[in-house]
Amino acid sequence: MWQTTTIMGGAIAANELKGADVVIRPRLPYVKSWDFTARNEAMIEGERAALAALPAIKQKLLR
């Protein structure tokens, strides 16, 4: 059941991202979605990814 939910969630997310102008993907291969002990590390990596995406975001806003 868990595997089915995971696959379905991934398919839904991929479909929703098709229309996005910019997608920010923090690199967290070692953090699982249920690992709340790594939340600070995940937030820091998300911040890094957002800062790296700023040029693309600004470019889209100027169009």
PyMOL Python script that loads the backbone (N, CA, C, O; Angstrom):
from pymol import cmd

cmd.read_pdbstr("""\
ATOM      1  N   MET A   1       0.822  -1.189   0.000  1.00  0.00           N
ATOM      2  CA  MET A   1       0.000   0.000   0.000  1.00  0.00           C
ATOM      3  C   MET A   1       0.872   1.261   0.000  1.00  0.00           C
ATOM      4  O   MET A   1       0.601   2.214  -0.730  1.00  0.00           O
ATOM      5  N   TRP A   2       1.928   1.251   0.835  1.00  0.00           N
ATOM      6  CA  TRP A   2       2.820   2.409   0.914  1.00  0.00           C
ATOM      7  C   TRP A   2       3.468   2.672  -0.437  1.00  0.00           C
ATOM      8  O   TRP A   2       3.571   3.821  -0.868  1.00  0.00           O
ATOM      9  N   GLN A   3       3.908   1.604  -1.106  1.00  0.00           N
ATOM     10  CA  GLN A   3       4.564   1.744  -2.405  1.00  0.00           C
ATOM     11  C   GLN A   3       3.596   2.323  -3.435  1.00  0.00           C
ATOM     12  O   GLN A   3       3.986   3.170  -4.238  1.00  0.00           O
ATOM     13  N   THR A   4       2.359   1.884  -3.421  1.00  0.00           N
ATOM     14  CA  THR A   4       1.351   2.400  -4.344  1.00  0.00           C
ATOM     15  C   THR A   4       1.126   3.889  -4.117  1.00  0.00           C
ATOM     16  O   THR A   4       1.054   4.661  -5.072  1.00  0.00           O
ATOM     17  N   THR A   5       1.015   4.286  -2.872  1.00  0.00           N
ATOM     18  CA  THR A   5       0.819   5.698  -2.536  1.00  0.00           C
ATOM     19  C   THR A   5       2.015   6.534  -2.975  1.00  0.00           C
ATOM     20  O   THR A   5       1.846   7.642  -3.485  1.00  0.00           O
ATOM     21  N   THR A   6       3.211   6.012  -2.783  1.00  0.00           N
ATOM     22  CA  THR A   6       4.425   6.728  -3.181  1.00  0.00           C
ATOM     23  C   THR A   6       4.479   6.922  -4.688  1.00  0.00           C
ATOM     24  O   THR A   6       4.778   8.017  -5.163  1.00  0.00           O
ATOM     25  N   ILE A   7       4.194   5.874  -5.438  1.00  0.00           N
ATOM     26  CA  ILE A   7       4.206   5.956  -6.903  1.00  0.00           C
ATOM     27  C   ILE A   7       3.143   6.931  -7.385  1.00  0.00           C
ATOM     28  O   ILE A   7       3.410   7.762  -8.253  1.00  0.00           O
ATOM     29  N   MET A   8       1.951   6.836  -6.833  1.00  0.00           N
ATOM     30  CA  MET A   8       0.862   7.721  -7.230  1.00  0.00           C
ATOM     31  C   MET A   8       1.198   9.177  -6.897  1.00  0.00           C
ATOM     32  O   MET A   8       0.941  10.072  -7.702  1.00  0.00           O
ATOM     33  N   GLY A   9       1.764   9.412  -5.730  1.00  0.00           N
ATOM     34  CA  GLY A   9       2.150  10.769  -5.345  1.00  0.00           C
ATOM     35  C   GLY A   9       3.200  11.338  -6.274  1.00  0.00           C
ATOM     36  O   GLY A   9       3.146  12.516  -6.626  1.00  0.00           O
ATOM     37  N   GLY A  10       4.156  10.515  -6.675  1.00  0.00           N
ATOM     38  CA  GLY A  10       5.186  10.954  -7.611  1.00  0.00           C
ATOM     39  C   GLY A  10       4.614  11.305  -8.969  1.00  0.00           C
ATOM     40  O   GLY A  10       5.033  12.284  -9.586  1.00  0.00           O
ATOM     41  N   ALA A  11       3.664  10.518  -9.438  1.00  0.00           N
ATOM     42  CA  ALA A  11       3.032  10.785 -10.732  1.00  0.00           C
ATOM     43  C   ALA A  11       2.226  12.082 -10.688  1.00  0.00           C
ATOM     44  O   ALA A  11       2.262  12.865 -11.637  1.00  0.00           O
ATOM     45  N   ILE A  12       1.514  12.308  -9.614  1.00  0.00           N
ATOM     46  CA  ILE A  12       0.730  13.542  -9.466  1.00  0.00           C
ATOM     47  C   ILE A  12       1.664  14.748  -9.419  1.00  0.00           C
ATOM     48  O   ILE A  12       1.405  15.760 -10.071  1.00  0.00           O
ATOM     49  N   ALA A  13       2.742  14.646  -8.655  1.00  0.00           N
ATOM     50  CA  ALA A  13       3.694  15.759  -8.545  1.00  0.00           C
ATOM     51  C   ALA A  13       4.327  16.063  -9.894  1.00  0.00           C
ATOM     52  O   ALA A  13       4.457  17.230 -10.264  1.00  0.00           O
ATOM     53  N   ALA A  14       4.722  15.034 -10.632  1.00  0.00           N
ATOM     54  CA  ALA A  14       5.336  15.244 -11.950  1.00  0.00           C
ATOM     55  C   ALA A  14       4.374  15.946 -12.892  1.00  0.00           C
ATOM     56  O   ALA A  14       4.784  16.815 -13.661  1.00  0.00           O
ATOM     57  N   ASN A  15       3.112  15.584 -12.842  1.00  0.00           N
ATOM     58  CA  ASN A  15       2.107  16.212 -13.696  1.00  0.00           C
ATOM     59  C   ASN A  15       1.901  17.680 -13.318  1.00  0.00           C
ATOM     60  O   ASN A  15       1.752  18.529 -14.197  1.00  0.00           O
ATOM     61  N   GLU A  16       1.892  17.979 -12.033  1.00  0.00           N
ATOM     62  CA  GLU A  16       1.701  19.359 -11.582  1.00  0.00           C
ATOM     63  C   GLU A  16       2.890  20.248 -11.945  1.00  0.00           C
ATOM     64  O   GLU A  16       2.717  21.443 -12.185  1.00  0.00           O
ATOM     65  N   LEU A  17       4.078  19.684 -11.989  1.00  0.00           N
ATOM     66  CA  LEU A  17       5.285  20.466 -12.265  1.00  0.00           C
ATOM     67  C   LEU A  17       5.448  20.813 -13.738  1.00  0.00           C
ATOM     68  O   LEU A  17       6.241  21.691 -14.076  1.00  0.00           O
ATOM     69  N   LYS A  18       4.722  20.149 -14.612  1.00  0.00           N
ATOM     70  CA  LYS A  18       4.847  20.404 -16.051  1.00  0.00           C
ATOM     71  C   LYS A  18       4.594  21.865 -16.401  1.00  0.00           C
ATOM     72  O   LYS A  18       5.249  22.395 -17.299  1.00  0.00           O
ATOM     73  N   GLY A  19       3.683  22.518 -15.734  1.00  0.00           N
ATOM     74  CA  GLY A  19       3.330  23.893 -16.050  1.00  0.00           C
ATOM     75  C   GLY A  19       4.125  24.940 -15.284  1.00  0.00           C
ATOM     76  O   GLY A  19       3.884  26.137 -15.442  1.00  0.00           O
ATOM     77  N   ALA A  20       5.061  24.510 -14.465  1.00  0.00           N
ATOM     78  CA  ALA A  20       5.829  25.459 -13.646  1.00  0.00           C
ATOM     79  C   ALA A  20       6.865  26.198 -14.479  1.00  0.00           C
ATOM     80  O   ALA A  20       7.502  25.611 -15.354  1.00  0.00           O
ATOM     81  N   ASP A  21       7.031  27.479 -14.207  1.00  0.00           N
ATOM     82  CA  ASP A  21       8.078  28.265 -14.863  1.00  0.00           C
ATOM     83  C   ASP A  21       9.452  27.941 -14.283  1.00  0.00           C
ATOM     84  O   ASP A  21      10.438  27.853 -15.016  1.00  0.00           O
ATOM     85  N   VAL A  22       9.511  27.768 -12.986  1.00  0.00           N
ATOM     86  CA  VAL A  22      10.759  27.437 -12.297  1.00  0.00           C
ATOM     87  C   VAL A  22      10.433  26.382 -11.243  1.00  0.00           C
ATOM     88  O   VAL A  22       9.450  26.505 -10.512  1.00  0.00           O
ATOM     89  N   VAL A  23      11.257  25.358 -11.174  1.00  0.00           N
ATOM     90  CA  VAL A  23      11.100  24.316 -10.159  1.00  0.00           C
ATOM     91  C   VAL A  23      12.360  24.311  -9.302  1.00  0.00           C
ATOM     92  O   VAL A  23      13.475  24.212  -9.814  1.00  0.00           O
ATOM     93  N   ILE A  24      12.168  24.415  -8.014  1.00  0.00           N
ATOM     94  CA  ILE A  24      13.290  24.393  -7.077  1.00  0.00           C
ATOM     95  C   ILE A  24      13.335  23.006  -6.450  1.00  0.00           C
ATOM     96  O   ILE A  24      12.380  22.558  -5.816  1.00  0.00           O
ATOM     97  N   ARG A  25      14.467  22.341  -6.645  1.00  0.00           N
ATOM     98  CA  ARG A  25      14.626  20.981  -6.123  1.00  0.00           C
ATOM     99  C   ARG A  25      15.854  20.902  -5.218  1.00  0.00           C
ATOM    100  O   ARG A  25      16.973  20.738  -5.703  1.00  0.00           O
ATOM    101  N   PRO A  26      15.651  21.016  -3.923  1.00  0.00           N
ATOM    102  CA  PRO A  26      16.787  20.842  -3.016  1.00  0.00           C
ATOM    103  C   PRO A  26      17.336  19.417  -3.135  1.00  0.00           C
ATOM    104  O   PRO A  26      16.583  18.462  -3.328  1.00  0.00           O
ATOM    105  N   ARG A  27      18.639  19.295  -3.017  1.00  0.00           N
ATOM    106  CA  ARG A  27      19.266  17.968  -3.098  1.00  0.00           C
ATOM    107  C   ARG A  27      19.303  17.361  -1.700  1.00  0.00           C
ATOM    108  O   ARG A  27      20.097  17.761  -0.848  1.00  0.00           O
ATOM    109  N   LEU A  28      18.436  16.400  -1.493  1.00  0.00           N
ATOM    110  CA  LEU A  28      18.333  15.736  -0.191  1.00  0.00           C
ATOM    111  C   LEU A  28      18.196  14.226  -0.371  1.00  0.00           C
ATOM    112  O   LEU A  28      17.224  13.644   0.113  1.00  0.00           O
ATOM    113  N   PRO A  29      19.135  13.579  -1.048  1.00  0.00           N
ATOM    114  CA  PRO A  29      18.985  12.145  -1.310  1.00  0.00           C
ATOM    115  C   PRO A  29      19.029  11.294  -0.047  1.00  0.00           C
ATOM    116  O   PRO A  29      18.555  10.158  -0.054  1.00  0.00           O
ATOM    117  N   TYR A  30      19.580  11.815   1.014  1.00  0.00           N
ATOM    118  CA  TYR A  30      19.755  11.059   2.253  1.00  0.00           C
ATOM    119  C   TYR A  30      18.654  11.345   3.274  1.00  0.00           C
ATOM    120  O   TYR A  30      18.636  10.727   4.338  1.00  0.00           O
ATOM    121  N   VAL A  31      17.742  12.262   2.976  1.00  0.00           N
ATOM    122  CA  VAL A  31      16.666  12.609   3.905  1.00  0.00           C
ATOM    123  C   VAL A  31      15.359  12.009   3.393  1.00  0.00           C
ATOM    124  O   VAL A  31      14.954  12.254   2.256  1.00  0.00           O
ATOM    125  N   LYS A  32      14.723  11.243   4.222  1.00  0.00           N
ATOM    126  CA  LYS A  32      13.435  10.640   3.869  1.00  0.00           C
ATOM    127  C   LYS A  32      12.304  11.584   4.282  1.00  0.00           C
ATOM    128  O   LYS A  32      12.472  12.408   5.181  1.00  0.00           O
ATOM    129  N   SER A  33      11.169  11.459   3.628  1.00  0.00           N
ATOM    130  CA  SER A  33      10.052  12.368   3.893  1.00  0.00           C
ATOM    131  C   SER A  33       9.535  12.270   5.329  1.00  0.00           C
ATOM    132  O   SER A  33       8.925  13.217   5.827  1.00  0.00           O
ATOM    133  N   TRP A  34       9.764  11.170   5.984  1.00  0.00           N
ATOM    134  CA  TRP A  34       9.287  10.995   7.351  1.00  0.00           C
ATOM    135  C   TRP A  34      10.364  11.308   8.405  1.00  0.00           C
ATOM    136  O   TRP A  34      10.115  11.157   9.601  1.00  0.00           O
ATOM    137  N   ASP A  35      11.551  11.740   7.971  1.00  0.00           N
ATOM    138  CA  ASP A  35      12.661  12.006   8.884  1.00  0.00           C
ATOM    139  C   ASP A  35      12.605  13.449   9.392  1.00  0.00           C
ATOM    140  O   ASP A  35      13.225  14.346   8.820  1.00  0.00           O
ATOM    141  N   PHE A  36      11.865  13.654  10.457  1.00  0.00           N
ATOM    142  CA  PHE A  36      11.696  14.996  11.005  1.00  0.00           C
ATOM    143  C   PHE A  36      12.931  15.471  11.765  1.00  0.00           C
ATOM    144  O   PHE A  36      13.036  16.655  12.084  1.00  0.00           O
ATOM    145  N   THR A  37      13.857  14.576  12.059  1.00  0.00           N
ATOM    146  CA  THR A  37      15.073  14.982  12.763  1.00  0.00           C
ATOM    147  C   THR A  37      16.009  15.759  11.840  1.00  0.00           C
ATOM    148  O   THR A  37      16.894  16.469  12.317  1.00  0.00           O
ATOM    149  N   ALA A  38      15.825  15.634  10.535  1.00  0.00           N
ATOM    150  CA  ALA A  38      16.689  16.322   9.566  1.00  0.00           C
ATOM    151  C   ALA A  38      16.044  17.595   9.027  1.00  0.00           C
ATOM    152  O   ALA A  38      16.473  18.117   7.998  1.00  0.00           O
ATOM    153  N   ARG A  39      15.023  18.095   9.706  1.00  0.00           N
ATOM    154  CA  ARG A  39      14.282  19.237   9.170  1.00  0.00           C
ATOM    155  C   ARG A  39      15.144  20.490   9.027  1.00  0.00           C
ATOM    156  O   ARG A  39      14.998  21.226   8.051  1.00  0.00           O
ATOM    157  N   ASN A  40      16.032  20.741   9.973  1.00  0.00           N
ATOM    158  CA  ASN A  40      16.891  21.927   9.862  1.00  0.00           C
ATOM    159  C   ASN A  40      17.819  21.819   8.663  1.00  0.00           C
ATOM    160  O   ASN A  40      18.005  22.786   7.925  1.00  0.00           O
ATOM    161  N   GLU A  41      18.394  20.651   8.472  1.00  0.00           N
ATOM    162  CA  GLU A  41      19.259  20.414   7.321  1.00  0.00           C
ATOM    163  C   GLU A  41      18.473  20.569   6.018  1.00  0.00           C
ATOM    164  O   GLU A  41      18.980  21.126   5.044  1.00  0.00           O
ATOM    165  N   ALA A  42      17.240  20.078   6.007  1.00  0.00           N
ATOM    166  CA  ALA A  42      16.390  20.197   4.819  1.00  0.00           C
ATOM    167  C   ALA A  42      16.057  21.660   4.532  1.00  0.00           C
ATOM    168  O   ALA A  42      16.052  22.079   3.374  1.00  0.00           O
ATOM    169  N   MET A  43      15.782  22.432   5.567  1.00  0.00           N
ATOM    170  CA  MET A  43      15.477  23.852   5.362  1.00  0.00           C
ATOM    171  C   MET A  43      16.686  24.611   4.833  1.00  0.00           C
ATOM    172  O   MET A  43      16.550  25.470   3.961  1.00  0.00           O
ATOM    173  N   ILE A  44      17.854  24.301   5.352  1.00  0.00           N
ATOM    174  CA  ILE A  44      19.070  24.962   4.875  1.00  0.00           C
ATOM    175  C   ILE A  44      19.316  24.623   3.408  1.00  0.00           C
ATOM    176  O   ILE A  44      19.649  25.504   2.615  1.00  0.00           O
ATOM    177  N   GLU A  45      19.154  23.366   3.048  1.00  0.00           N
ATOM    178  CA  GLU A  45      19.350  22.967   1.652  1.00  0.00           C
ATOM    179  C   GLU A  45      18.287  23.593   0.755  1.00  0.00           C
ATOM    180  O   GLU A  45      18.582  23.961  -0.382  1.00  0.00           O
ATOM    181  N   GLY A  46      17.066  23.718   1.245  1.00  0.00           N
ATOM    182  CA  GLY A  46      16.013  24.395   0.487  1.00  0.00           C
ATOM    183  C   GLY A  46      16.336  25.859   0.259  1.00  0.00           C
ATOM    184  O   GLY A  46      16.075  26.402  -0.814  1.00  0.00           O
ATOM    185  N   GLU A  47      16.900  26.487   1.262  1.00  0.00           N
ATOM    186  CA  GLU A  47      17.316  27.886   1.143  1.00  0.00           C
ATOM    187  C   GLU A  47      18.419  28.030   0.094  1.00  0.00           C
ATOM    188  O   GLU A  47      18.389  28.954  -0.719  1.00  0.00           O
ATOM    189  N   ARG A  48      19.380  27.126   0.113  1.00  0.00           N
ATOM    190  CA  ARG A  48      20.457  27.149  -0.888  1.00  0.00           C
ATOM    191  C   ARG A  48      19.898  26.991  -2.299  1.00  0.00           C
ATOM    192  O   ARG A  48      20.291  27.707  -3.219  1.00  0.00           O
ATOM    193  N   ALA A  49      18.982  26.048  -2.453  1.00  0.00           N
ATOM    194  CA  ALA A  49      18.394  25.805  -3.769  1.00  0.00           C
ATOM    195  C   ALA A  49      17.593  27.015  -4.239  1.00  0.00           C
ATOM    196  O   ALA A  49      17.627  27.360  -5.420  1.00  0.00           O
ATOM    197  N   ALA A  50      16.875  27.658  -3.324  1.00  0.00           N
ATOM    198  CA  ALA A  50      16.095  28.846  -3.684  1.00  0.00           C
ATOM    199  C   ALA A  50      17.006  29.991  -4.105  1.00  0.00           C
ATOM    200  O   ALA A  50      16.717  30.690  -5.076  1.00  0.00           O
ATOM    201  N   LEU A  51      18.094  30.186  -3.388  1.00  0.00           N
ATOM    202  CA  LEU A  51      19.042  31.239  -3.754  1.00  0.00           C
ATOM    203  C   LEU A  51      19.665  30.965  -5.120  1.00  0.00           C
ATOM    204  O   LEU A  51      19.872  31.890  -5.906  1.00  0.00           O
ATOM    205  N   ALA A  52      19.960  29.710  -5.401  1.00  0.00           N
ATOM    206  CA  ALA A  52      20.523  29.349  -6.705  1.00  0.00           C
ATOM    207  C   ALA A  52      19.519  29.571  -7.829  1.00  0.00           C
ATOM    208  O   ALA A  52      19.909  29.843  -8.964  1.00  0.00           O
ATOM    209  N   ALA A  53      18.229  29.457  -7.522  1.00  0.00           N
ATOM    210  CA  ALA A  53      17.181  29.628  -8.530  1.00  0.00           C
ATOM    211  C   ALA A  53      16.779  31.082  -8.735  1.00  0.00           C
ATOM    212  O   ALA A  53      16.033  31.380  -9.667  1.00  0.00           O
ATOM    213  N   LEU A  54      17.250  31.988  -7.897  1.00  0.00           N
ATOM    214  CA  LEU A  54      16.844  33.394  -7.999  1.00  0.00           C
ATOM    215  C   LEU A  54      17.065  34.009  -9.380  1.00  0.00           C
ATOM    216  O   LEU A  54      16.178  34.722  -9.852  1.00  0.00           O
ATOM    217  N   PRO A  55      18.186  33.780 -10.053  1.00  0.00           N
ATOM    218  CA  PRO A  55      18.338  34.355 -11.395  1.00  0.00           C
ATOM    219  C   PRO A  55      17.241  33.898 -12.363  1.00  0.00           C
ATOM    220  O   PRO A  55      16.721  34.705 -13.134  1.00  0.00           O
ATOM    221  N   ALA A  56      16.896  32.634 -12.327  1.00  0.00           N
ATOM    222  CA  ALA A  56      15.837  32.128 -13.207  1.00  0.00           C
ATOM    223  C   ALA A  56      14.486  32.728 -12.832  1.00  0.00           C
ATOM    224  O   ALA A  56      13.686  33.050 -13.710  1.00  0.00           O
ATOM    225  N   ILE A  57      14.230  32.878 -11.548  1.00  0.00           N
ATOM    226  CA  ILE A  57      12.971  33.474 -11.090  1.00  0.00           C
ATOM    227  C   ILE A  57      12.881  34.929 -11.537  1.00  0.00           C
ATOM    228  O   ILE A  57      11.848  35.366 -12.045  1.00  0.00           O
ATOM    229  N   LYS A  58      13.959  35.672 -11.348  1.00  0.00           N
ATOM    230  CA  LYS A  58      13.974  37.083 -11.763  1.00  0.00           C
ATOM    231  C   LYS A  58      13.774  37.218 -13.265  1.00  0.00           C
ATOM    232  O   LYS A  58      13.062  38.110 -13.726  1.00  0.00           O
ATOM    233  N   GLN A  59      14.404  36.334 -14.024  1.00  0.00           N
ATOM    234  CA  GLN A  59      14.255  36.367 -15.481  1.00  0.00           C
ATOM    235  C   GLN A  59      12.798  36.134 -15.878  1.00  0.00           C
ATOM    236  O   GLN A  59      12.282  36.815 -16.764  1.00  0.00           O
ATOM    237  N   LYS A  60      12.144  35.192 -15.239  1.00  0.00           N
ATOM    238  CA  LYS A  60      10.730  34.920 -15.546  1.00  0.00           C
ATOM    239  C   LYS A  60       9.848  36.105 -15.162  1.00  0.00           C
ATOM    240  O   LYS A  60       8.881  36.404 -15.861  1.00  0.00           O
ATOM    241  N   LEU A  61      10.167  36.772 -14.074  1.00  0.00           N
ATOM    242  CA  LEU A  61       9.370  37.921 -13.636  1.00  0.00           C
ATOM    243  C   LEU A  61       9.501  39.111 -14.582  1.00  0.00           C
ATOM    244  O   LEU A  61       8.572  39.908 -14.715  1.00  0.00           O
ATOM    245  N   LEU A  62      10.639  39.230 -15.228  1.00  0.00           N
ATOM    246  CA  LEU A  62      10.876  40.357 -16.130  1.00  0.00           C
ATOM    247  C   LEU A  62      10.239  40.166 -17.502  1.00  0.00           C
ATOM    248  O   LEU A  62      10.172  41.113 -18.285  1.00  0.00           O
ATOM    249  N   ARG A  63       9.782  38.992 -17.795  1.00  0.00           N
ATOM    250  CA  ARG A  63       9.156  38.727 -19.100  1.00  0.00           C
ATOM    251  C   ARG A  63       7.750  39.227 -19.169  1.00  0.00           C
ATOM    252  O   ARG A  63       7.091  39.080 -20.198  1.00  0.00           O
TER     253      ARG A  63
END
""", "prot")
cmd.dss("prot")
cmd.show_as("cartoon", "prot")
cmd.util.cbc("prot")
cmd.orient("prot")
